[in-house]
Amino acid sequence: MMFDAALFAEATITLLVIMDPPGTIPVFLSLTGRKSKVTRLAAARQAVLVSFLVISLFALGGEVILRYLGIGIPALQGAGGLLLLLIALDLLTGRGSTEQEIAEDVNVALVPLGTPLLAGPGAIAATIVFVRQADGHVGSYLALGAAIVAVHLFLWLCLRYSGAVIRFIKDSGITLLAKIAGLLLAAIAVQLVADSVRGFMAG
């Protein structure tokens, strides 16, 4: 029952790279930058909590869930890519900022922040792989659980203190961030769809 330090380090680094906490800040600010500080902090907390719950769910029973529904990782990638593309188009065209459709009609902490941006197909797939790697060893499961908690703590810190950026960029900077975030999200969406197509062809 020894704590698997190697798995902890590998899982932590892998999930940090995939979930990219610093890269999430522009998207977070573009969606919540014009909200009050209380609302922004609540969105940060909720987004990280949603991501943590989704990743934990798939860590506990991801393979069973996917097998039962007949869903593969490529299908998750394709669905996540299409969803992110819709959000990206709203940001790029300005509809998300002028009409506030995303902020008012959908809780941005749930979509797209919590999932599929943070707890996306890549993070879910990596978590399932690490569960397989643990292979029933309690110490390995503890290490993976600690890695998931550590990554989400870092995510929360990044989003929690991202509001300090608003004092420098003002409203015009938030508008610029929305365009940049839209472009980045569109690129991520296209990559997810491409990975999905490759996955279906390989399968």
C-alpha positions in Angstrom: 0.0 0.0 0.0 3.0 2.3 -0.6 2.1 5.7 -2.1 3.1 5.6 -5.8 5.2 8.8 -6.1 6.1 8.1 -9.7 2.5 7.7 -10.8 1.6 10.9 -8.8 4.2 12.9 -10.7 3.3 11.5 -14.1 -0.4 12.0 -13.6 0.0 15.5 -12.2 2.3 16.7 -15.1 0.1 15.0 -17.7 -3.1 16.5 -16.5 -1.6 20.0 -16.0 -0.3 19.9 -19.6 -3.7 18.7 -21.0 -5.9 21.0 -18.9 -3.5 24.0 -19.2 -4.5 26.2 -16.3 -2.7 29.4 -17.5 -4.2 28.9 -21.0 -7.7 28.8 -19.4 -7.4 32.3 -18.0 -8.1 34.2 -21.3 -11.2 32.2 -21.9 -12.3 32.6 -18.3 -11.9 36.4 -18.4 -13.6 36.7 -21.7 -16.7 35.0 -20.3 -16.7 36.5 -16.8 -14.6 39.7 -17.0 -17.6 42.0 -17.1 -19.2 40.3 -14.2 -18.9 41.4 -10.5 -16.0 40.0 -8.5 -18.4 37.8 -6.4 -19.9 36.3 -9.6 -16.4 35.8 -11.1 -15.1 34.0 -8.0 -18.2 31.9 -7.8 -17.8 30.9 -11.5 -14.1 30.0 -10.8 -15.1 27.8 -7.9 -17.9 26.1 -9.7 -15.9 25.5 -12.9 -13.1 23.8 -10.9 -15.7 21.8 -8.9 -17.5 20.6 -12.1 -14.2 19.6 -13.6 -13.2 17.7 -10.5 -16.5 15.9 -10.3 -16.4 14.9 -14.0 -12.7 13.7 -13.8 -13.4 11.8 -10.5 -16.5 10.2 -12.0 -14.5 8.9 -15.0 -11.7 7.8 -12.7 -14.1 5.7 -10.7 -16.2 4.2 -13.5 -15.2 5.7 -16.8 -14.6 2.5 -18.7 -17.9 1.0 -17.4 -19.8 4.1 -18.4 -18.3 4.3 -21.9 -18.8 0.6 -22.5 -22.4 0.7 -21.3 -23.3 3.6 -23.6 -21.2 2.2 -26.5 -19.2 5.4 -26.6 -15.5 5.6 -27.5 -12.9 8.3 -26.8 -13.1 9.5 -30.5 -16.8 10.2 -30.0 -16.0 12.2 -26.9 -13.4 14.1 -28.7 -15.8 14.9 -31.6 -18.6 16.0 -29.3 -16.2 18.2 -27.2 -14.8 19.7 -30.3 -18.2 20.7 -31.8 -19.3 22.2 -28.5 -16.1 24.3 -28.2 -16.5 25.4 -31.8 -20.0 26.8 -31.0 -18.6 28.8 -28.1 -15.6 30.0 -30.1 -17.9 31.3 -32.9 -19.9 33.2 -30.3 -16.7 34.8 -28.9 -15.3 35.6 -32.4 -18.5 37.2 -33.7 -19.1 39.2 -30.5 -22.6 37.6 -29.9 -21.4 36.3 -26.5 -20.3 39.8 -25.3 -23.0 42.0 -26.9 -26.1 39.9 -26.1 -24.5 38.0 -23.2 -26.1 34.8 -24.5 -23.6 32.5 -23.0 -23.4 34.2 -19.6 -27.2 34.5 -19.2 -28.6 31.4 -20.8 -25.9 28.9 -19.8 -23.8 28.8 -16.6 -20.3 29.3 -18.0 -18.9 27.5 -15.0 -20.6 24.4 -16.4 -20.1 25.0 -20.2 -17.6 25.6 -21.6 -15.3 26.1 -18.6 -16.0 23.0 -16.3 -16.5 20.8 -19.4 -15.3 20.4 -22.0 -12.5 22.9 -21.6 -11.1 21.7 -18.3 -12.6 18.2 -18.0 -12.3 17.5 -21.7 -11.8 14.3 -23.7 -8.0 14.5 -23.3 -8.2 14.7 -19.5 -10.8 12.0 -19.3 -8.9 9.7 -21.6 -5.7 10.3 -19.6 -7.5 9.6 -16.3 -8.8 6.3 -17.7 -5.3 5.3 -18.8 -3.9 6.0 -15.4 -6.6 4.0 -13.7 -5.6 1.1 -15.9 -2.0 1.7 -15.0 -2.8 1.6 -11.3 -4.0 -2.0 -11.9 -5.7 -2.5 -8.6 -2.9 -1.2 -6.3 -4.2 0.9 -3.5 -1.1 3.1 -3.3 -1.4 3.8 -7.0 -5.1 4.8 -6.7 -4.2 7.1 -3.8 -1.5 8.7 -5.9 -3.9 9.2 -8.8 -6.5 10.7 -6.5 -3.9 13.1 -5.0 -2.8 14.1 -8.5 -6.4 15.0 -9.5 -6.8 17.0 -6.3 -3.5 18.8 -6.8 -4.2 19.7 -10.4 -7.6 21.1 -9.6 -6.2 23.1 -6.7 -3.8 24.7 -9.1 -6.6 25.3 -11.5 -8.6 27.1 -8.8 -5.7 29.3 -7.9 -5.2 30.4 -11.5 -8.8 31.3 -12.0 -9.2 32.7 -8.5 -6.5 35.3 -9.0 -7.0 35.9 -12.7 -9.3 38.9 -11.8 -6.2 40.9 -11.0 -5.6 41.1 -14.7 -8.8 43.0 -15.2 -7.4 46.1 -13.4 -4.8 46.4 -16.2 -6.7 45.5 -19.4 -10.0 47.2 -18.7 -13.1 46.6 -20.9 -11.3 47.1 -24.2 -8.8 44.4 -23.1 -11.6 42.0 -22.2 -13.0 42.5 -25.7 -9.6 41.7 -27.2 -9.2 38.7 -24.9 -12.6 37.4 -26.1 -11.4 37.5 -29.7 -8.1 35.8 -28.8 -9.9 33.2 -26.7 -12.3 32.5 -29.5 -9.5 31.9 -31.9 -7.7 29.6 -29.4 -11.0 27.7 -28.7 -11.6 27.3 -32.4 -8.1 25.8 -32.9 -8.6 23.4 -29.9 -12.0 22.4 -31.3 -10.6 21.7 -34.8 -7.8 19.7 -33.2 -10.3 17.6 -31.2 -12.4 16.9 -34.3 -9.3 15.9 -36.2 -8.2 13.6 -33.4 -11.7 12.2 -33.4 -11.6 11.4 -37.1 -8.1 9.8 -36.8 -9.4 7.8 -33.8 -12.4 6.5 -35.8 -10.2 5.7 -38.8 -7.7 3.8 -36.6 -10.5 1.9 -34.9 
